[in-house]
Amino acid sequence: MGHAAAKQPMSAAEFLAWEAEQSERHDFVAGEAFAMAGAEDRHVTACLNVAMALRQHLAGSPCRTYMADMKLQAQDAQSYFYPDVMVTCSAADRADPLIKREPRLLVEVLSPSTGAYDRGEKFAHYRRLESLAEMVFIDLDSRRCDVYRKGADGLWVLHPFERDETLELASVALRLAPEQLFAEIDEAPPSAPKQ
């Protein structure tokens, strides 16, 4: 998560008006706007790989796939986020060109600077979305994926996928082979030696 971009707490309406005039995207949590950092090419390529596969798979259906520039309103109506990839099959979402509220699937590609936030605070907000059936976290360094699926009892269950396993997105009935998911993505650069 970035640093607070606006110092004074804002209401959700004030945030939406303010952000419409900004050149950067911002998450909005508990009255504060946080500037979103730019992403490296591996991150952008992974998002594109997932979004392209979803878009092709869902073509002709009522579901739509969105990437990082589409705003998602959290269940509490006081927080807004920009998921890396989002699928919604909601007629209400199709009617609103600026904000989505009923996602079926969310995908976050983890980075060292945002991974803890994505899995923690952000996922805590996402889990409260009634429509959300599946949440995916993609770790580019380990090439592992953690998929959380909401059961009929409302509990979230982890379904881990190792680097050589096909990723299964049950909420949209799509399987992504590692070669497709990680296409054109370089391995993590080696760490600098410790001194």
C-alpha positions in Angstrom: 0.0 0.0 0.0 1.3 3.5 -0.8 1.6 6.5 1.5 -1.5 8.5 2.3 -2.1 10.9 -0.6 -4.6 13.2 1.2 -3.9 14.2 4.8 -7.4 15.1 5.9 -10.0 12.3 6.3 -12.6 12.4 3.5 -16.0 11.0 3.0 -16.5 8.5 0.2 -18.3 11.2 -1.9 -15.4 13.6 -1.4 -12.9 10.9 -2.4 -14.8 10.1 -5.6 -14.9 13.8 -6.6 -11.3 14.4 -5.6 -10.0 11.2 -7.4 -11.8 12.1 -10.6 -9.4 15.0 -10.9 -6.2 13.0 -10.1 -3.7 11.6 -12.6 -2.9 8.6 -10.4 -5.2 5.9 -9.0 -5.8 5.7 -5.3 -7.2 3.0 -2.9 -9.5 4.6 -0.3 -9.7 3.1 3.2 -11.1 4.6 6.4 -11.3 8.1 5.0 -7.7 8.1 3.6 -6.6 7.9 0.0 -3.5 5.9 -0.8 -1.6 6.4 -4.1 -1.1 3.2 -6.0 2.5 2.6 -7.1 3.4 1.7 -10.6 4.0 -1.9 -11.5 7.0 -3.7 -13.0 6.7 -5.5 -16.3 6.4 -9.0 -14.8 3.4 -7.8 -12.8 1.7 -6.2 -15.7 2.3 -9.2 -18.0 0.8 -11.6 -15.4 -2.3 -9.4 -15.1 -2.6 -9.3 -18.9 -2.2 -13.1 -19.2 -5.0 -13.7 -16.7 -7.3 -11.0 -18.1 -6.8 -12.2 -21.7 -7.6 -15.8 -20.8 -10.7 -14.7 -18.8 -11.9 -12.3 -21.6 -11.6 -15.0 -24.2 -13.2 -17.7 -22.0 -16.1 -15.5 -21.0 -16.8 -14.0 -24.4 -20.5 -14.1 -25.2 -21.5 -14.5 -21.6 -23.0 -11.9 -19.2 -19.6 -11.8 -17.4 -17.1 -9.0 -18.0 -13.3 -8.9 -17.2 -11.6 -5.7 -16.0 -8.0 -4.8 -15.3 -6.4 -2.4 -12.8 -8.1 0.8 -13.8 -11.6 -0.3 -12.9 -12.7 0.8 -9.4 -14.3 -1.6 -7.0 -16.5 -0.4 -4.1 -16.2 -2.5 -0.9 -19.3 -3.8 0.8 -19.1 -1.1 3.5 -19.5 1.5 0.8 -16.7 3.6 2.4 -13.7 1.9 0.7 -12.6 1.7 -2.9 -9.9 -0.5 -4.5 -8.4 -1.3 -7.9 -8.0 -5.1 -8.1 -5.4 -6.3 -10.7 -8.1 -8.3 -12.4 -11.8 -8.5 -11.7 -14.7 -10.5 -13.2 -18.3 -9.5 -12.6 -21.4 -11.1 -14.0 -23.8 -8.5 -12.5 -26.3 -6.6 -14.6 -26.1 -3.7 -12.0 -22.3 -3.6 -12.6 -22.8 -3.5 -16.4 -25.0 -0.5 -16.0 -22.4 1.5 -14.1 -19.5 2.5 -16.3 -17.2 3.8 -13.4 -17.6 1.6 -10.3 -18.2 -2.2 -9.9 -19.8 -3.6 -6.7 -20.6 -7.3 -7.3 -17.5 -9.1 -8.4 -17.5 -12.9 -8.8 -13.7 -13.3 -9.1 -10.8 -11.0 -8.0 -7.1 -11.5 -8.8 -4.1 -9.8 -7.1 -0.6 -10.3 -8.4 1.7 -9.9 -5.4 4.7 -7.7 -5.2 7.2 -7.4 -2.3 5.9 -3.9 -1.4 2.1 -4.7 -1.4 1.9 -8.5 -0.8 1.2 -8.3 2.9 -1.4 -5.5 2.4 -3.1 -7.5 -0.5 -3.4 -10.7 1.6 -4.3 -8.8 4.8 -6.2 -5.5 4.9 -7.4 -5.6 1.3 -8.6 -9.3 1.4 -10.4 -8.5 4.7 -12.5 -5.9 2.7 -12.9 -8.2 -0.3 -14.2 -11.1 1.8 -17.2 -9.0 2.9 -18.4 -8.7 -0.7 -21.4 -11.0 -0.9 -21.0 -11.7 -4.6 -17.4 -12.7 -4.4 -16.9 -16.4 -4.8 -13.1 -16.7 -5.5 -10.0 -14.7 -4.7 -6.6 -15.4 -6.3 -3.2 -14.3 -5.2 -0.4 -14.9 -7.7 3.2 -14.9 -6.4 5.5 -14.3 -9.4 8.8 -15.2 -7.5 7.7 -18.6 -6.4 5.2 -19.1 -9.3 2.6 -20.3 -6.8 -1.0 -19.3 -6.6 -3.3 -19.3 -3.6 -6.9 -19.5 -4.4 -9.5 -18.8 -1.8 -13.0 -20.1 -2.5 -16.1 -19.2 -0.4 -18.0 -22.3 0.6 -21.8 -22.6 1.0 -21.2 -22.0 4.7 -19.6 -18.6 4.0 -16.2 -19.8 5.0 -13.1 -19.2 2.8 -11.1 -22.3 2.0 -7.5 -22.1 0.6 -6.7 -24.1 -2.5 -3.0 -23.8 -3.2 -1.5 -24.4 -6.6 2.2 -25.1 -7.0 4.3 -23.7 -9.9 3.8 -26.8 -12.1 0.1 -27.2 -11.5 -2.8 -25.9 -13.6 -4.6 -23.1 -11.9 -8.3 -23.8 -11.6 -10.8 -20.9 -11.4 -14.0 -22.7 -10.3 -16.0 -19.5 -10.2 -15.7 -19.1 -14.0 -14.9 -22.7 -14.9 -11.5 -21.8 -16.3 -8.2 -23.8 -16.1 -4.9 -22.0 -16.8 -1.8 -24.0 -17.4 1.4 -22.6 -15.9 2.8 -22.0 -19.5 -0.2 -19.7 -20.2 -0.3 -18.0 -16.8 3.4 -17.2 -16.7 3.9 -16.7 -20.5 6.7 -14.2 -21.2 7.4 -13.6 -17.6 11.1 -13.8 -16.5 12.1 -15.7 -13.4 12.8 -13.4 -10.4 16.2 -11.8 -10.6 18.7 -13.3 -8.1 19.0 -11.5 -4.8 22.0 -9.5 -4.2 24.6 -11.4 -2.0 24.4 -10.5 1.7 27.5 -8.7 3.0 
